[in-house]
């Protein structure tokens, strides 16, 4: 019998990539929810896609009672880029607390077998050594004041998952992933994360011109291709044998923003000058994570190198975004 999988937030970057890939499997029956279709990624006429505001419990109950999922993948969120992290962090807190709360509690109430929650790594401190899952110290500040609201929102959801996992009906997997990039990312100036912003700036720049980078480029990040993320989710669906698991997920190849920009320019083949804007919104921290637990448990490791990922994302952007 096929597993029924409900992807919440199927019109978003992660959700859409998951919906596309998992829909190809013959052993899974895929449904998705969406609140908006701002990027026209999905076919709103598809019977597999449900329009719903997941901040409302009545909508969550209706969807679960009708689809009866075996697996929920919770990617629905109000999210954007570093500009909002710095200037309007509150928009990433209130609606997301509501969405996560109703979905996690409903998964338990309706006896959903698996709940997969992509969290993030913003709760880890900024430091020179990679952080493992148990390096989280809730009595110290996070790596940046800009992350305070978002980090506690994620931690609350993680603890909800842990609480309900002890009630015995639903198995939970938390994925603290690094910066994910790839096709169908957000590339607009005010909503993109640093990888997508770099791709846009380099792809749109004329040869011999200059591009502006917010901050000083000293932040260090770990970038993971979305296809490697999706592959890990598939492993969790197929092989989860624990009540509650928390896993870091990243490439394990940290790089500074400055080096990322230089590498992207080199791969593009353009001759571009870099100009740093110290007044631009930037979060000056080091985000390094230890992913050995995911590798030991699921024999998972990233396949797409950063160079290959940059090249493929540049090609996708030029074919799908730049020419519009």
C-alpha positions, -999 to 999 in steps of 0.1 A, spaced: 0 0 0 12 35 -9 23 59 19 2 91 18 25 121 21 13 156 28 38 184 20 27 216 38 39 247 19 42 229 -15 44 263 -34 76 273 -15 112 267 -24 117 235 -3 81 223 -6 80 226 -43 112 207 -48 100 180 -25 66 179 -43 82 175 -77 107 148 -66 84 127 -44 56 128 -69 78 107 -92 78 78 -68 53 50 -74 52 40 -38 40 74 -25 7 92 -28 16 130 -26 -6 159 -15 4 195 -9 -9 226 7 -3 262 -4 -15 296 9 -3 317 -20 12 309 -54 32 340 -58 57 325 -82 32 305 -102 51 273 -95 21 250 -89 -10 241 -109 -38 254 -86 -63 232 -105 -45 200 -94 -66 178 -71 -34 171 -52 -30 207 -41 -51 223 -14 -53 260 -8 -54 267 29 -43 292 56 -25 269 81 -25 295 109 -61 285 114 -67 252 133 -100 245 115 -82 244 82 -55 220 95 -81 197 110 -100 196 77 -70 188 56 -58 160 79 -92 145 82 -97 144 44 -62 133 33 -54 110 62 -16 113 57 9 88 69 37 114 66 36 152 70 66 173 58 62 207 73 78 233 50 51 260 53 64 292 66 65 329 64 101 335 54 123 359 34 159 371 34 186 388 56 170 422 51 139 412 69 159 392 95 176 425 104 148 450 99 115 431 105 123 398 123 88 397 139 72 387 106 90 353 109 77 346 144 40 349 150 25 332 119 51 305 120 44 297 156 8 293 148 14 270 117 38 248 135 17 245 166 -15 234 149 3 210 125 24 193 152 -5 188 176 -28 177 148 -3 151 137 -5 135 171 -43 139 173 -49 123 139 -23 95 144 1 105 116 29 80 116 58 104 107 63 141 110 93 157 93 102 193 103 130 212 85 142 235 112 175 255 107 209 262 123 203 298 134 202 288 171 238 277 171 265 301 184 290 317 161 322 299 166 352 285 147 344 248 154 314 230 137 284 227 160 269 192 166 233 187 175 240 187 213 261 219 212 230 241 216 232 261 249 199 278 256 214 299 283 237 318 259 229 343 232 225 331 196 251 339 169 233 372 161 206 394 178 187 393 145 181 356 150 166 359 185 129 356 175 134 331 147 157 309 167 133 306 196 104 300 172 122 270 158 133 257 192 98 258 205 86 238 175 114 213 180 105 209 216 68 204 207 79 176 184 100 160 212 70 163 236 45 146 213 71 119 203 69 108 239 31 103 236 37 74 212 15 80 182 38 99 158 75 96 151 93 130 146 124 140 126 140 174 130 164 186 102 186 215 112 197 223 77 223 249 65 217 274 37 198 255 10 200 267 -26 190 256 -61 162 258 -86 130 276 -76 147 297 -49 137 333 -43 158 356 -63 142 390 -57 164 417 -41 143 421 -9 135 384 -3 165 364 -14 190 347 8 227 353 1 232 325 -23 203 334 -45 212 371 -43 247 363 -54 235 343 -84 211 371 -94 237 398 -91 264 379 -111 240 367 -138 224 401 -143 257 421 -143 273 431 -176 308 419 -181 333 445 -169 308 461 -144 307 458 -106 283 442 -81 275 454 -46 277 429 -17 260 438 16 283 439 46 320 431 43 317 395 31 333 380 62 303 359 73 309 322 69 282 299 57 275 262 48 256 258 15 236 227 6 221 219 -27 183 213 -25 186 180 -43 208 167 -14 183 179 11 154 162 -7 174 129 -9 178 130 29 141 135 34 135 105 13 158 84 35 139 96 66 106 86 50 119 51 41 142 43 71 131 61 102 132 37 131 132 61 161 106 81 180 125 114 178 156 123 159 174 156 154 199 159 126 222 186 112 224 187 74 249 206 54 277 203 29 305 204 56 324 229 34 321 263 50 329 293 29 329 331 34 304 352 16 333 370 -1 347 337 -14 313 326 -25 309 358 -46 344 354 -61 337 317 -69 304 326 -86 320 353 -107 348 329 -117 323 302 -127 302 327 -147 333 336 -168 327 373 -163 351 400 -152 333 418 -124 345 441 -96 332 436 -61 321 466 -40 312 460 -4 285 480 13 291 480 51 258 498 56 238 470 39 219 445 61 242 417 70 246 392 98 282 389 108 286 354 121 301 319 114 276 291 108 295 259 109 278 225 115 288 189 122 268 166 100 283 133 111 251 121 128 231 122 95 259 103 78 262 77 105 224 70 108 214 71 71 247 67 52 239 102 38 264 126 24 261 155 -1 267 146 -37 266 181 -54 298 201 -49 296 238 -44 312 244 -78 287 222 -95 259 237 -76 268 272 -85 272 263 -122 238 245 -123 220 273 -104 235 299 -128 222 279 -157 188 274 -142 185 311 -134 196 322 -169 171 297 -185 141 304 -162 144 338 -145 168 362 -164 150 358 -198 116 366 -185 
